[in-house]
Amino acid sequence: MLGCSIGRLFQVTVAGGSYQEGLTTVIQGTPPGILLTEQEIYGDLLLRKPGADELSSPRKEPDLPVIYTGLNAADTIENAGNTNHTNGTPVTILIPNLDRHFIHIKQYQDTNRTPRPGHASYCSFMKYGECDDAIGAGIFSGRYTSTIVAAGAVAKKVLAACGIDVVGYIREAAGVRAGEFSAAEAKKKVAAFKAMRAKYDHIYREIFAPKKITPDMRFLEKAAVLAELEKKIPDLKPPVLDLKAVRKEFGVHPYINCPDVEAAEEMYRKILEIRDAGDSSGGVVEVVATGVPVGVGEPVFRKLDGEVGRMLSVGAVKAVEVGDGTAVKDMTGSQVNDQMRARGGRVIHTSNHAGGMYGGLASGEPIVVRLTVKPTPTIAKPQQTIDKLTRTNKALAAVTRRDPTIVPRIWPVAEGFLAILLLDAYLQHLGYQALRAKIHPK
């Protein structure tokens, strides 16, 4: 299978499937000296994982990462203080599948001959044949996006050390669109949402709060903890969060990461209404990156906005917009041009319709990207399909575990994916600028 790698200087390769032993992300290009722990990577993964609320599949995967390679197991010199820091070798992160029982596999076996409309299952079968990994849709399942989130957590940490922040949230869901809010307000609300989810996450309380997994443990010791957790999964239940209490303490909605909390409440109500009718819904996710230096990106075939377009690789995403996106077709040049002014020796733009990029290069303004997410293909309504072996017509009624909407689980993926793309572009930019300075010193 090709197509599972991305990047030039910051390279990410993913592997695994929904019902294989687990998933893996291998990262090359992480600079040495970065402290990495499973706990901080899990801080992002818990935002994407299923089974956390009414808006996701009831599958109870804990999505606990295990860092397998790329870190110093001990100080390289006595008292050097670089234990668990990256050492420049590839970083490998394992995400074991712990909630994959035969009863669930049997449900897929019973329906795999009749591919789901709107899903990759038919195309995948035609490409890979009868050995296609069709249990849980394999790597075509949204489960593979956990690998993007894990790699994105590493990328975000490196970017943050360079003054670049990446923040994602829900802009629209189930036909409900958020009102306007500033970038500063969005950043504050998203940070509060992440803190809230970490505080109330039952796996965090089960594993990390009592320090059952720590950075100093060996791989087999961590694996033993996961084996014990697997036995408990059927009985583990996420807490039911009180909307009013969460809003009072954190100022956010407990399940919808939208800076406009009033809109988030309406999104939640509408999603459940559509779910209860046996259907699913889509929406729009927005990601904003600040602190990206002017000039990051390459021209022609490697334009930064072209690279951002790779986010169409995220399952269920059907469109990627930068800045005002398709709305520019109804604007005039005087309306869409971001005019420039000098202020205190620094160039600023009076607007950001371009979304922080011109000619494929960063403008210094916030990079703004929106992803349009389609409704989940698996629904609780009869659908017309075929038997992929006999090529005869069939009816399909969904019996597998499903997400009524994928939007609340896409925004952390989008956040991580943009961080991966930006770090790769930034590393290329740094190399080019360093060479330029050598050749033409000021």
ChimeraX attribute file (.defattr): number of C-alpha atoms within 10 A of each C-alpha:
attribute: neighborCount
match mode: 1-to-1
recipient: residues
	/A:1	5
	/A:2	4
	/A:3	8
	/A:4	11
	/A:5	14
	/A:6	16
	/A:7	18
	/A:8	14
	/A:9	16
	/A:10	21
	/A:11	19
	/A:12	24
	/A:13	18
	/A:14	23
	/A:15	17
	/A:16	21
	/A:17	23
	/A:18	22
	/A:19	24
	/A:20	16
	/A:21	14
	/A:22	18
	/A:23	24
	/A:24	26
	/A:25	24
	/A:26	21
	/A:27	25
	/A:28	18
	/A:29	19
	/A:30	21
	/A:31	14
	/A:32	15
	/A:33	15
	/A:34	18
	/A:35	15
	/A:36	20
	/A:37	19
	/A:38	17
	/A:39	20
	/A:40	14
	/A:41	22
	/A:42	24
	/A:43	19
	/A:44	22
	/A:45	27
	/A:46	25
	/A:47	24
	/A:48	24
	/A:49	23
	/A:50	24
	/A:51	17
	/A:52	25
	/A:53	16
	/A:54	17
	/A:55	22
	/A:56	20
	/A:57	19
	/A:58	14
	/A:59	20
	/A:60	21
	/A:61	22
	/A:62	26
	/A:63	25
	/A:64	23
	/A:65	24
	/A:66	23
	/A:67	21
	/A:68	15
	/A:69	18
	/A:70	22
	/A:71	24
	/A:72	18
	/A:73	17
	/A:74	15
	/A:75	13
	/A:76	12
	/A:77	9
	/A:78	8
	/A:79	9
	/A:80	9
	/A:81	11
	/A:82	20
	/A:83	20
	/A:84	20
	/A:85	20
	/A:86	21
	/A:87	21
	/A:88	16
	/A:89	16
	/A:90	19
	/A:91	22
	/A:92	22
	/A:93	24
	/A:94	22
	/A:95	23
	/A:96	22
	/A:97	22
	/A:98	21
	/A:99	17
	/A:100	18
	/A:101	9
	/A:102	9
	/A:103	9
	/A:104	17
	/A:105	15
	/A:106	13
	/A:107	16
	/A:108	20
	/A:109	14
	/A:110	11
	/A:111	18
	/A:112	19
	/A:113	20
	/A:114	24
	/A:115	23
	/A:116	21
	/A:117	16
	/A:118	13
	/A:119	17
	/A:120	16
	/A:121	25
	/A:122	20
	/A:123	11
	/A:124	19
	/A:125	19
	/A:126	11
	/A:127	10
	/A:128	11
	/A:129	10
	/A:130	12
	/A:131	7
	/A:132	14
	/A:133	20
	/A:134	26
	/A:135	21
	/A:136	24
	/A:137	22
	/A:138	19
	/A:139	22
	/A:140	18
	/A:141	19
	/A:142	20
	/A:143	24
	/A:144	24
	/A:145	26
	/A:146	27
	/A:147	28
	/A:148	25
	/A:149	29
	/A:150	31
	/A:151	27
	/A:152	28
	/A:153	26
	/A:154	22
	/A:155	25
	/A:156	23
	/A:157	18
	/A:158	18
	/A:159	20
	/A:160	13
	/A:161	10
	/A:162	13
	/A:163	11
	/A:164	18
	/A:165	20
	/A:166	26
	/A:167	24
	/A:168	26
	/A:169	27
	/A:170	28
	/A:171	26
	/A:172	22
	/A:173	29
	/A:174	22
	/A:175	14
	/A:176	19
	/A:177	18
	/A:178	19
	/A:179	13
	/A:180	10
	/A:181	10
	/A:182	9
	/A:183	15
	/A:184	8
	/A:185	12
	/A:186	20
	/A:187	18
	/A:188	14
	/A:189	22
	/A:190	19
	/A:191	15
	/A:192	19
	/A:193	26
	/A:194	18
	/A:195	13
	/A:196	20
	/A:197	19
	/A:198	18
	/A:199	12
	/A:200	16
	/A:201	18
	/A:202	18
	/A:203	22
	/A:204	20
	/A:205	14
	/A:206	13
	/A:207	17
	/A:208	14
	/A:209	13
	/A:210	10
	/A:211	12
	/A:212	14
	/A:213	22
	/A:214	15
	/A:215	17
	/A:216	13
	/A:217	12
	/A:218	12
	/A:219	14
	/A:220	9
	/A:221	14
	/A:222	18
	/A:223	15
	/A:224	12
	/A:225	13
	/A:226	21
	/A:227	12
	/A:228	10
	/A:229	17
	/A:230	17
	/A:231	12
	/A:232	10
	/A:233	16
	/A:234	11
	/A:235	7
	/A:236	13
	/A:237	14
	/A:238	13
	/A:239	11
	/A:240	11
	/A:241	14
	/A:242	11
	/A:243	13
	/A:244	12
	/A:245	13
	/A:246	16
	/A:247	15
	/A:248	11
	/A:249	10
	/A:250	16
	/A:251	17
	/A:252	28
	/A:253	28
	/A:254	25
	/A:255	20
	/A:256	23
	/A:257	28
	/A:258	29
	/A:259	28
	/A:260	21
	/A:261	19
	/A:262	13
	/A:263	20
	/A:264	25
	/A:265	18
	/A:266	17
	/A:267	23
	/A:268	20
	/A:269	14
	/A:270	17
	/A:271	22
	/A:272	19
	/A:273	15
	/A:274	15
	/A:275	19
	/A:276	12
	/A:277	11
	/A:278	15
	/A:279	20
	/A:280	25
	/A:281	23
	/A:282	22
	/A:283	24
	/A:284	25
	/A:285	29
	/A:286	23
	/A:287	25
	/A:288	22
	/A:289	22
	/A:290	17
	/A:291	16
	/A:292	23
	/A:293	17
	/A:294	15
	/A:295	18
	/A:296	26
	/A:297	26
	/A:298	19
	/A:299	13
	/A:300	10
	/A:301	9
	/A:302	14
	/A:303	20
	/A:304	24
	/A:305	23
	/A:306	16
	/A:307	19
	/A:308	19
	/A:309	18
	/A:310	14
	/A:311	21
	/A:312	16
	/A:313	12
	/A:314	18
	/A:315	20
	/A:316	22
	/A:317	22
	/A:318	13
	/A:319	14
	/A:320	21
	/A:321	18
	/A:322	22
	/A:323	19
	/A:324	17
	/A:325	15
	/A:326	11
	/A:327	11
	/A:328	14
	/A:329	9
	/A:330	8
	/A:331	12
	/A:332	9
	/A:333	8
	/A:334	8
	/A:335	12
	/A:336	17
	/A:337	15
	/A:338	17
	/A:339	12
	/A:340	11
	/A:341	12
	/A:342	9
	/A:343	8
	/A:344	7
	/A:345	7
	/A:346	7
	/A:347	12
	/A:348	17
	/A:349	16
	/A:350	12
	/A:351	15
	/A:352	20
	/A:353	19
	/A:354	20
	/A:355	24
	/A:356	28
	/A:357	25
	/A:358	16
	/A:359	14
	/A:360	20
	/A:361	20
	/A:362	22
	/A:363	22
	/A:364	18
	/A:365	21
	/A:366	23
	/A:367	24
	/A:368	24
	/A:369	26
	/A:370	25
	/A:371	27
	/A:372	21
	/A:373	26
	/A:374	20
	/A:375	22
	/A:376	19
	/A:377	21
	/A:378	23
	/A:379	26
	/A:380	19
	/A:381	13
	/A:382	11
	/A:383	14
	/A:384	13
	/A:385	19
	/A:386	18
	/A:387	17
	/A:388	18
	/A:389	10
	/A:390	8
	/A:391	11
	/A:392	10
	/A:393	12
	/A:394	14
	/A:395	12
	/A:396	20
	/A:397	16
	/A:398	19
	/A:399	15
	/A:400	18
	/A:401	16
	/A:402	20
	/A:403	25
	/A:404	27
	/A:405	30
	/A:406	28
	/A:407	32
	/A:408	25
	/A:409	25
	/A:410	29
	/A:411	27
	/A:412	30
	/A:413	29
	/A:414	29
	/A:415	27
	/A:416	29
	/A:417	28
	/A:418	28
	/A:419	30
	/A:420	27
	/A:421	23
	/A:422	27
	/A:423	26
	/A:424	23
	/A:425	23
	/A:426	21
	/A:427	17
	/A:428	17
	/A:429	18
	/A:430	12
	/A:431	11
	/A:432	13
	/A:433	14
	/A:434	12
	/A:435	12
	/A:436	11
	/A:437	10
	/A:438	10
	/A:439	9
	/A:440	8
	/A:441	8
	/A:442	5
